[in-house]
Amino acid sequence: SVGDTVGDTVGDTVGDTVGDTVGDTVGETVGETVGDTVGDTVGEVVGVTVGDTVGETVGDTVGEVVGDGDTVGDTVGDTVGDTVGETVGDTVGETVGEIVGVTH
């Protein structure tokens, strides 16, 4: 009886500690993985959208001045798209990762 009580208490304490540690580790890993995936996807979509928009605008402007804005527009669009996509992707990824990490 005393052994059971002590055993239960010790078991609970150890279980809580180990459980928390394992939970945190698993949560972080899952959170990072999901966060990275979601971040990459969102980043790509946002990057392409923003890049296309900026590229078209710049391309049109340069095209009116120089005569051929497509090349310049594409280059600028890609650069801006990549930068914006990465930034947004990282932010979204981290946020989602933290949320998922906490819930797992």
C-alpha positions as a LaTeX table, in Angstrom:
\begin{tabular}{lrrr}
\hline
Residue & $x$ (\AA) & $y$ (\AA) & $z$ (\AA) \\
\hline
Ser1 & 0.00 & 0.00 & 0.00 \\
Val2 & 2.73 & 2.45 & 0.98 \\
Gly3 & 4.78 & 1.08 & $-1.92$ \\
Asp4 & 1.87 & 1.65 & $-4.29$ \\
Thr5 & 1.35 & 5.21 & $-3.10$ \\
Val6 & 5.03 & 6.08 & $-3.34$ \\
Gly7 & 5.27 & 4.30 & $-6.68$ \\
Asp8 & 2.31 & 6.24 & $-8.04$ \\
Thr9 & 3.73 & 9.57 & $-6.85$ \\
Val10 & 7.20 & 8.88 & $-8.23$ \\
Gly11 & 5.70 & 7.50 & $-11.45$ \\
Asp12 & 3.57 & 10.59 & $-11.93$ \\
Thr13 & 6.49 & 12.92 & $-11.30$ \\
Val14 & 8.87 & 11.07 & $-13.62$ \\
Gly15 & 6.12 & 10.62 & $-16.20$ \\
Asp16 & 5.31 & 14.31 & $-16.23$ \\
Thr17 & 8.94 & 15.31 & $-16.62$ \\
Val18 & 9.75 & 12.76 & $-19.31$ \\
Gly19 & 6.42 & 13.36 & $-21.03$ \\
Asp20 & 7.01 & 17.09 & $-21.16$ \\
Thr21 & 10.53 & 16.66 & $-22.53$ \\
Val22 & 9.47 & 14.17 & $-25.21$ \\
Gly23 & 6.40 & 16.27 & $-26.03$ \\
Asp24 & 8.48 & 19.40 & $-26.46$ \\
Thr25 & 10.99 & 17.63 & $-28.69$ \\
Val26 & 8.35 & 15.97 & $-30.85$ \\
Gly27 & 6.33 & 19.19 & $-30.98$ \\
Glu28 & 9.33 & 21.20 & $-32.10$ \\
Thr29 & 10.28 & 18.67 & $-34.77$ \\
Val30 & 6.74 & 18.36 & $-36.13$ \\
Gly31 & 6.27 & 22.12 & $-35.91$ \\
Glu32 & 9.47 & 22.83 & $-37.83$ \\
Thr33 & 8.67 & 20.26 & $-40.52$ \\
Val34 & 5.11 & 21.47 & $-41.04$ \\
Gly35 & 6.21 & 25.09 & $-40.74$ \\
Asp36 & 8.90 & 24.65 & $-43.37$ \\
Thr37 & 6.51 & 22.95 & $-45.78$ \\
Val38 & 3.74 & 25.49 & $-45.34$ \\
Gly39 & 6.24 & 28.35 & $-45.40$ \\
Asp40 & 7.79 & 27.14 & $-48.64$ \\
Thr41 & 4.41 & 26.71 & $-50.31$ \\
Val42 & 3.02 & 30.06 & $-49.19$ \\
Gly43 & 6.33 & 31.77 & $-49.96$ \\
Glu44 & 6.36 & 30.40 & $-53.49$ \\
Val45 & 2.78 & 31.43 & $-54.20$ \\
Val46 & 3.21 & 34.91 & $-52.74$ \\
Gly47 & 6.61 & 35.30 & $-54.40$ \\
Val48 & 5.29 & 34.37 & $-57.83$ \\
Thr49 & 2.23 & 36.61 & $-57.48$ \\
Val50 & 4.16 & 39.64 & $-56.23$ \\
Gly51 & 7.01 & 38.99 & $-58.65$ \\
Asp52 & 4.64 & 38.79 & $-61.60$ \\
Thr53 & 2.86 & 41.98 & $-60.62$ \\
Val54 & 6.05 & 43.96 & $-60.01$ \\
Gly55 & 7.69 & 42.49 & $-63.10$ \\
Glu56 & 4.78 & 43.45 & $-65.32$ \\
Thr57 & 4.68 & 46.98 & $-63.94$ \\
Val58 & 8.43 & 47.50 & $-64.30$ \\
Gly59 & 8.41 & 45.79 & $-67.70$ \\
Asp60 & 5.66 & 48.07 & $-68.97$ \\
Thr61 & 7.45 & 51.18 & $-67.74$ \\
Val62 & 10.82 & 50.14 & $-69.16$ \\
Gly63 & 9.15 & 48.96 & $-72.34$ \\
Glu64 & 7.61 & 52.35 & $-72.95$ \\
Val65 & 11.00 & 54.03 & $-72.51$ \\
Val66 & 13.35 & 51.50 & $-74.12$ \\
Gly67 & 11.00 & 49.49 & $-76.30$ \\
Asp68 & 11.57 & 46.01 & $-74.83$ \\
Gly69 & 10.46 & 45.69 & $-71.24$ \\
Asp70 & 9.82 & 41.94 & $-71.18$ \\
Thr71 & 13.37 & 40.88 & $-70.32$ \\
Val72 & 13.84 & 43.57 & $-67.67$ \\
Gly73 & 10.37 & 42.92 & $-66.28$ \\
Asp74 & 11.00 & 39.19 & $-66.01$ \\
Thr75 & 14.35 & 39.67 & $-64.27$ \\
Val76 & 13.04 & 42.24 & $-61.80$ \\
Gly77 & 9.90 & 40.18 & $-61.20$ \\
Asp78 & 11.90 & 37.04 & $-60.45$ \\
Thr79 & 14.23 & 38.87 & $-58.08$ \\
Val80 & 11.46 & 40.64 & $-56.19$ \\
Gly81 & 9.33 & 37.50 & $-56.17$ \\
Asp82 & 12.12 & 35.40 & $-54.69$ \\
Thr83 & 12.90 & 37.95 & $-51.98$ \\
Val84 & 9.28 & 38.56 & $-51.00$ \\
Gly85 & 8.46 & 34.87 & $-51.21$ \\
Glu86 & 11.30 & 33.89 & $-48.90$ \\
Thr87 & 10.45 & 36.56 & $-46.35$ \\
Val88 & 6.74 & 35.77 & $-46.30$ \\
Gly89 & 7.45 & 32.04 & $-46.39$ \\
Asp90 & 9.80 & 32.23 & $-43.43$ \\
Thr91 & 7.36 & 34.29 & $-41.37$ \\
Val92 & 4.37 & 32.09 & $-42.16$ \\
Gly93 & 6.44 & 28.95 & $-41.69$ \\
Glu94 & 7.66 & 30.01 & $-38.27$ \\
Thr95 & 4.16 & 31.00 & $-37.13$ \\
Val96 & 2.56 & 27.78 & $-38.37$ \\
Gly97 & 5.45 & 25.75 & $-37.00$ \\
Glu98 & 5.04 & 27.23 & $-33.54$ \\
Ile99 & 1.28 & 26.66 & $-33.57$ \\
Val100 & 1.60 & 23.07 & $-34.79$ \\
Gly101 & 4.52 & 22.43 & $-32.44$ \\
Val102 & 2.52 & 23.53 & $-29.44$ \\
Thr103 & $-0.53$ & 21.47 & $-30.37$ \\
His104 & 1.44 & 18.23 & $-30.86$ \\
\hline
\end{tabular}
